[in-house]
Amino acid sequence: MSRIHPTAVIASGAQIAADVEIGAYAVIGPQVRLASRNVVGPHVVIEGATEIGEANRFLQFCAIGAGPQVDGWAGEAGALVIGSNNIFREFVTVHASTGPEPTKIGSRNMIMTGAHVAHDCALGDDIRLANAATLGGHVEIADFAQVSGLTAIHQHSRIGTHAFVAGGSIVTQDVPPYCLVQGDRARLAGLNSVGLKRAGFSAVEIAELRRAYRTLFLGTGPMADRLAAARLGAGARTTALVAFLESSGRGCISTSRSRPKMAA
């Protein structure tokens, strides 16, 4: 108990491991479960049916587990599940789901200052959300993706594994795995080659993905034919890329095939 500041407010019913640190003026709600080695900074609010794994760090003024920002929401019970070893920087907001299936955040993610994760999102592991990145509801982000600062992701969009979203992008469709997008509205700018090298992808894997990128996004003819061509002799990475494109509900971001018109 000496790890809990005397000004912190801990509701009856909250389940808090003995080694959790809770800073000044933090507020912990009655349905919150905090596993061991979590550090909750000053003025952090954690509420709702929120389950948090081990060794996360919440810096000052985070708001975690609040109800969704949805018109007509009448206080129905939602939930939030967070894994382990995440870092939530200052003023991060993460909202609970609109129903019994929780908003989910995996492990080893860094969510930087002012970022927002809306209701019913599902984030994997080893993701980076930079300052003021904003996710609409039901967004899915796969492992190792990076979303740069001042980026907005439209609700129900998906960000593929090892994808990179450049700063200031407005993303309104799915971002294919292993690719880099940028702009308003975001367009494919190429393969995320630098990120793939840093992640330990071999030269053979990158070359295969580069061939698949040219076939899928720079080729001609119907997309069904391009998908079939990319699938021939494909390795695991290309197979995953093709499967992502085939499963897209909103459609995937493509390259810009024409120069934008200048304003009159």
N, C-alpha and C positions, 0 to 999 in steps of 0.2 A: 504493500500500500504506500510505502514511502516514494514510489515512482510516480504517484498520481499527485499533481499539484492540488493544494487545498481549495483553490478556486474553481476547479473543474466540477462539472455537474454530471454525475453518473446516475442514470435512472435505475430504479429497482427492476430487476429482471435481466439487465445486461450481463452477458457472460464474457468476462475479461480474464485472460491468463495472468498469472501472478507477476510475470516479468514485463508486462506491457507498460510503456511510459506514456503518460498523458499530461500535456502541458497546461499552462494557465488558461482559464476561461473556456476550455474545450467543453463540448456538450456531447454526451453519448446516450442514445435512445434506448428504450427498454427491450427492443428486439435485436439489438446489435450483438454479434459474436466476434470477438477479437482473439485470434490465436496468439501464440507466444512470439515475443521479440518484435512486436509492432511498436512504432513510435508515432504518437499522435501529437502534433505541434499545438502551439497556443491558438485559441479561437477557432479550432477546427470543429465542425459539426458533423457527426455521423449519426444517421437516423434510419428509420424504417427497418424492414426485415433484411438486414445487411449482414452477410457472412464474409469474414475477412481471414485469409490464410496467414502464414507466418512472415515475419521480418519485412513488412511493408513500412514505408515512411510517408507520413502525411505532413507537409509543411503548413505553415500558418494560413488560416482562413480558407482552407479547403471545405467544400460542402458536399458531403458524400451520402447518397441514399435518399435524397428528397424525392417527392412525387414528381411525375412527368409534367412537362409543359405542354399539355394537350387540351384544346378547347373541349369543354364538356366533361373533363375528368372530375369525378365526384368523390375522390378519395378512396377508390377501390385499392385493395391491397396489392402491391407489387413487391418485387424483391431485387436484390443485387448480390452477386457473388464475385468476390475478388480473390485471386490466387495469392502467390507468395513473391516476395522480393521485388515488389513494384515501388516506384518512387512517384509520388504525386506532389508536384511543386505548388507554389503559392497560388491561391485563388482558383484551383481546379474545381470543376463541378462535374459530378457523376450522378445521374438520375436513375431511380428504380424503374422497373418495367411497368407496363400498363396492365399486366395480368400475372398469373402465377408463374409463368416461365420467366426467369430472372434476366435482367441485364447482366452480362458476363464480361469480366476482364481477367485475362490469364495471368501469367507470371513473367517477371523480369522485364516489365515494361517501364518506360519513363514517359510520364505525361507532364508536360512542362507548363509553365506559368500561364494561367488564364485559359487553358484548354477546356473544352466542354464535350462530355460524352453523354448523349441523350438517352432517353428510354429505349429499352429493348435492343440496344447495340450488343454486338458480340465481338470482342477483341481477343486475339490469340496471345501468343507469347513473343517476347523480344521485339516489341513494337516501339517506335518513337513517334510521339505526337508533340510537335514543337509548339512554341508559344502561340496562344490564341487559335490553335486549330479547333474547328467546330464541326462536330458530327451531328447530323440530323438523326431522327429516330430510326431504329431497325438497320443501322449501318453495320456491315460486317467487315472486319479487317483481319487478314490472315497473318501468320507468323512472319516476323522479320520485315514487315512493311515499314516505311518511313513517310510520315505526313509532315510537311514543312509548315512554318509559321504562317498565320493569317490565311489559312486555307479553309474553305467551307465544303463539306461533303453532303450532298443531297440525301434525304432519307431514302432508305431501301437500296442504297448503292453498296457495292462490294469493292474492296481493295485487295488485290491478290498478293500472294506471298512474294516477298523480296521486291515489291513495287516501290517506286519513289514518286511522291507527289511534290512538285516544286512549290516554293513559297508563293502565296497569293493566288493559288489556283482556285477555280470554282468548278467542282466536280459534280456532274449531273448524271453520269452513267458509271458503269463498272470500269475499274482500272485493271487491265490484264496483269497477271503475275509477271515478274521479272522486267517490267517495262517502266519507263519514265514518262510522266505526263506533266504538262504545264499550261498555264494561260487561263484566260476567261473568254469563252468556256474552254476547259482544259482539253488539249489534244495530245495525242501520242507524239513524243519527241525522239523516241528511239528506245533501244534496249538500255536497261539500267546497268551498263557495263562496269562502271566504277564500283557500284554497290555489290555486284556479283563477285568481282575480284576480291573485294574486302571480306566478303562472306566465305571465301575459300573455294569458290567454284573453279573447276579446272578449265584450262584453255579449250579442251575438247567440248565440255558442256556449254561454254559460252559461244563457241563457234556453231554448235548445233542450234542453240537458241537464236543466234543471229540469222541463220538460214531460215528458221521457222518464222521469225519476225518478217523477213523480206517476203516470204511466201504468203503469210496471212494478211499483212497490213499494207504491203507495197505491190502485191501482185494484182492481176486483172482477172476478170471472170467472176462467176457467182461465188459467194462465200462458202457454200457447201463444197464446191470443187477445191477451193483453197484449203479448207479443213482436211479434206481427204488427202490432198497432196502432202500437207504437213505431217499427217499421221503415218505416212509410209516410212518405215524404218526408224520411227521416232523413239528416242530414249525417254526416260522417266520424266525429265523436265518438260520436254515438248508435249508429251502426253498430258501432263497436268495443265499446260497452257491451253491445249485444244479442249480439254474437258471443261475448263473454266469458261471459255467462249461459248461452248455448246449449252452450258447450263445457265447462261445469263438471262435474267428476266427483264432488266431495263435496257439491255444492249450494252456493248462495250465501247469505250472511247476509241476513236480511230484517228488516223492522221488527217490533217487538213489537206484536201485535194485541190483547193483553189485559194488564191490570195484573197484576204478579207477586203471588202469594199471600203473605200475611204468615205468618211462622213461628208456630206455636202457642205 
